[in-house]
Amino acid sequence: MFRRHPATRARGPLREFYGVPPPGPDTPVEDLPLLAVDVETTGLKPRQHQLVSIGWVPVNGRSIDLSGAGYVILRGNVGFTVGSSAVIHQLTDDEIAAGIDHPSALAQLLQALSGRALLAHFAGMEADFLSHACRRHFGAELRAPVVDTFALERRHLERMATYPRGEDLRLARVRQRYGLPRYGSHKALSDALACAELYLAMSSRAPGASLKSLQV
């Protein structure tokens, strides 16, 4: 069944986002603009749980642009509490209460993502939560090219006839295999930077690759 592109339903910042074309599938890695993104949430289900923070770091070809990095804490609804999820993301109810509203946070992210592919580790999490939030606040889902370092590493290991377990594909474990330094986990900005660094290590082993070849 034919489905209209979400740009036809999008409002506000999401409509502006769709006004800038994303990189094409044949864009070589050397010229590929990406935005490494990490979200922290109160759970795993977008319809039941909430975004509490978003971090992002631009990647331009084979370099990281820290000047374009961003981080937002999202304000919860009246009576919202992070509950036991605070053990993971380490944000308190007071920090959430002092955060910015969801549309403003999403607008900042969409501006940073404009004209870029979305880069994340286990990208389904970021894509699902952000798309659900855009649908709620701006009338349509978020659609962008996606590069997933989790999927890239799984494909790499399977090609080597090594079939990884879940723990083998965690961001920290994969970074260790690539000789990258250890960072603390579940902080949106540092996790986005960790993903960006991992992507550069991975892509350095794939000369001549394009966006299409990176999408799994």
N, C-alpha and C positions, 0 to 999 in steps of 0.2 A: 504494500500500500504506500502511495506517495505521501511523503511528509514534508511540509514546508520547512525551510531552513529557519532556525530559531531567530535569525536576524529580523524576520518579518514580524515577529511578536515582541521583540526586545524593546525595553524602554530605558531612558536615561543613560547612565554610564555603559550599560551593556550594549545598547544600540550604537554608541560611539565606538566601543570596542570592535564591533562587527564592521565598522566603516573603514578599518585598516586591514588590508589583506595579510594573512599569516604567511610565513615562508612556504614556498612550494616544495613538493616532495623531492625534487631534484637538487635542492639547495645543498651544496657541499658542506661538510662539517667545518671547513675553514672559514666559511662565511655565515654559518648558521646562528641566528640569534635565538637564545632560549631564556627562560626564566625558571630557575630552580625554586620550587615552592614546597613548603611544608605547612601542614595544618595540625593544630592540637585541638582535641575535642573531648567531650565528656563521655564518649562511647564510640561504637563502631557503626551505628545506623543513623544515616542523615535525617530520617523522618522522626526519630525518637530522641536523638542526642544533638548537642549544640557545639558549634565552633566556639573556641575560646581564644585562639590566637592564630595568626598567619604570619609566616616569615618568607621572604623572597630575596633572591640574589640573581642579578642578570649574568648571563654568560654570552660573550660575543666571540663567536668562532672558537678559538682555543684559549681565551682569557676570561677571567672573572672580573667583573666591574663592581667593586665594593661600594663605589660612590652611588650606585643605584639601588643598593640593598634597602629593604624596608621591613618593618615589624609593627604589627598592631595587636592590641588586646581588645577583644570585642566585649562590649557591655551586655550583661545578661538582662533578661526580662525582670519585671518586678517580682520579688520573691525567689529569684533564681539562686541556686547554690551549686557549687561544683561537686559537692559530695565527695565520694571516695575517689573520683577521677583526679583529685588534687595530688594523690600519691604519684600519678604518672606525670602530669604536666607541671606540677608544683606551683600552680597559680592559686591564689587565695580568693575568697569571696570579695574582699576589699579591693583587690586588684581588678577583678572583673567589674565590680561596680563603678570603678573609675575609668573603665575602658571607653571606646568610642562606639557609636551605634553601627549596626551591621551594614546598612547601605553605604555609609561613609568608608568603612573598612574595605568593603568589596570594590568601591569606586577606586580606591588607591591601588588595589591589586590589579584591577582591570586596566588601569592606565599603564602600570608597569609591564603587564603581559601583552599589551597591544603590539601587534606585528611580530610576535615571538611564538615559539613552541613552548609548551608546558613541560618542564623537566621535574621529575620526582622519583623517589624510591618507593615502590609499591604504589604507583600513581593512581590506581583505582580509588584509593582513600581520598586523595586530594580532589580528583575529578568529580567524584560522587558528591562530596560535601559542598564543594564550590558550585557545582551545577544546581544542586537543590536550593542553595541560598540564592543564587541568581534567579531561579524560577520564582522563588517566593517574593523577592524584592524588586526584580526588574522584568518579570513577565515571561522569561524564557530560560532555557537551560544554557549552560556554558559549553561551547564546542570549540576546541582548539587542537592542533596537532600535539601529540603526546610522545615524549621519550621517557621510558621507564628503566632506570638503572637496575632495578630488581629483575625485570624481565630480561634485560641484556645479559646479566650475570647468569641467570638460569639457563639461557640459551647457550652461553659460552661453556658452562659446565657440562651440559648435556652433549654438546659437540665433542667434548673430551671424554665422553662415556662415563662421566661422573654425575650421579643423580643426587642432587642436594636435598637435604632435609630442611625444614623451615628455618632452623637456627642458622644454617649455613648461609642463608640469604638475607639475614638481618644486616642493616646498614653498617653497623660497627664491625661485624664479622667480615663483610665483603671489603671494607676499607682496609682492614688488617691484612688481607691477602694481597692487596695492591700496595702495601707498604706505606699507607697513609697514617697520620697521627690519630690518636684516640681523642674524641670529643665526648662531652656529656650528652646524654640522650634526652629526647622529648622536650627540647627547647626549639621552638619553631625556626628562629633565625639561624642558630648554629646547625640544626639539622639540614636546613636549606643549603647552607655553605658546605656542609659535609657531602651532600648529594652533588653539588656543583663540582667539587674537587674530585669526587669519584668518577663523575662523567668525563672529566678531562683525562684522567688516568686511563679510563676505558677507551676513549676515542683516539688516544695517541697510538693505540695498537690497531687502529682501523684506518690506515691511510686510504684516501680516495672514497671514503664513506659519504653517504648523503643522508638527508632526513629520512627518506624512504627506507633505506637499509637499516636505520636505527630503530624504526618502529616495528615492534614485535606483534 
